[in-house]
Amino acid sequence: MSFDPDSPFRERLAGAPPLTIGSGPGAFVVVEWRDPGGGQDPPMYVAPLHIHHDDDELWYVLEGTLTVRLDGEDHSISSGGAVMARRGVAHTYWNPRPEPCRYLLVMTQRIKELIDAIHASEDRSAEGMSRVFAAHDSEYLGWP
């Protein structure tokens, strides 16, 4: 099955570009991500602690385990489970196990643009990241 970018259906997400569902500021972006394995102490965080002021973000675990910290409380999510970081909630996440993890990240277009801007940024200082997050209506709180 080939992917039609105007169709709401896609056979696979793995290895494919992010899937945008809907249009405009209310669109969802779904991407499958992988983490090769963590389990270290301290954790190998995938993202710094941060807040999205007007956007929700959701993880659905396909394989393995993710731990998501929401306002200081850690939630371990295994295969088949999901967790949402509602707007205004400080959050970060990591793979707590040495085994790989696969998960779907469901986000708004603004969060996808934030992630792209983070990866494109040459200034990884706290001040630089604070500016990038603020430009996307989010707040950088630093690494736990």
C-alpha positions in Angstrom: 0.0 0.0 0.0 1.5 3.4 -1.0 1.0 6.4 1.2 -1.2 9.2 -0.1 -0.3 12.3 1.9 -3.9 13.5 1.5 -5.4 10.3 2.9 -6.0 9.8 6.6 -4.8 6.2 6.4 -1.3 4.8 6.5 -0.3 1.1 6.6 2.9 1.7 8.6 4.4 4.4 10.8 7.8 2.7 11.4 10.5 4.4 9.2 7.9 6.7 7.6 7.7 10.5 8.0 5.4 11.8 10.7 1.7 11.3 10.0 -0.4 14.5 10.3 -4.0 13.9 11.1 -6.3 16.9 10.5 -5.4 20.4 9.5 -4.6 23.7 11.0 -3.6 24.3 14.6 -5.8 21.4 15.8 -4.0 18.8 13.8 -2.4 15.8 15.5 1.1 14.6 14.4 1.8 10.9 15.1 5.3 9.5 14.9 6.8 6.1 15.9 10.0 6.5 17.9 12.5 4.0 19.3 14.8 4.1 22.2 17.7 1.5 22.1 17.6 0.8 25.8 18.4 2.6 29.0 18.1 1.4 32.5 21.0 3.6 33.8 20.8 5.4 37.1 20.4 8.3 36.6 18.0 7.8 33.7 19.0 8.7 30.1 16.2 11.2 29.6 14.8 11.5 26.1 13.8 15.2 26.7 14.5 17.8 29.3 11.9 18.6 31.9 9.5 21.1 30.2 5.9 22.4 30.0 3.7 23.0 27.0 1.4 25.8 28.0 -1.4 25.2 25.4 -0.7 21.7 24.0 -1.3 18.1 25.2 1.2 15.3 24.4 0.5 11.6 24.5 2.7 8.4 24.4 1.4 5.0 23.5 3.9 2.2 24.1 4.1 -0.4 21.4 7.0 -2.5 22.9 9.0 -2.3 26.0 8.5 0.3 28.8 8.6 4.1 29.1 8.7 6.0 32.3 7.0 9.4 32.1 7.4 12.0 34.9 4.3 14.2 35.3 4.6 17.0 37.8 7.3 15.1 39.8 5.5 11.7 39.8 6.9 8.9 37.7 4.5 6.6 35.8 5.9 3.3 34.3 4.0 2.5 31.1 4.4 -1.0 29.5 3.4 -2.3 26.0 -0.2 -1.4 25.3 -0.3 1.4 27.8 -0.6 5.1 27.2 -0.1 8.3 29.2 -0.9 12.0 28.5 0.9 15.1 29.6 -1.8 17.7 29.7 -1.0 21.3 29.0 0.6 23.0 31.9 2.1 19.8 33.4 5.9 19.6 33.7 7.1 16.4 32.1 10.0 14.3 30.8 10.4 10.7 29.9 12.9 7.8 29.4 13.3 4.1 28.8 14.0 2.6 32.3 15.0 -0.8 30.9 18.1 -2.1 29.1 15.8 -3.5 26.3 14.7 -1.3 23.4 11.4 0.5 23.5 9.0 1.5 20.6 6.3 4.0 21.1 4.0 6.4 19.3 4.2 10.0 20.2 1.0 11.9 19.5 1.5 15.6 19.5 0.2 18.9 18.1 1.9 20.5 15.1 3.4 23.1 17.5 5.2 20.4 19.5 6.5 18.8 16.3 7.8 22.2 15.3 9.4 22.6 18.7 11.1 19.2 18.4 12.4 20.2 14.9 13.7 23.5 16.3 15.5 21.8 19.2 17.2 19.4 16.8 18.2 22.3 14.5 19.5 24.5 17.2 23.2 25.1 17.5 22.9 26.7 21.0 22.2 23.9 23.4 22.8 26.1 26.5 20.0 26.6 29.0 19.4 30.1 27.7 19.3 28.9 24.1 16.9 26.1 24.9 14.7 28.5 26.9 14.4 30.7 23.8 13.5 27.8 21.5 10.9 26.5 24.0 9.4 30.0 24.5 9.1 30.5 20.8 6.7 27.4 20.8 4.6 28.4 23.8 6.5 26.0 26.0 8.9 26.4 28.9 12.3 24.7 29.3 13.0 23.6 32.9 16.3 21.9 32.4 17.6 18.4 32.8 16.4 16.6 36.0 
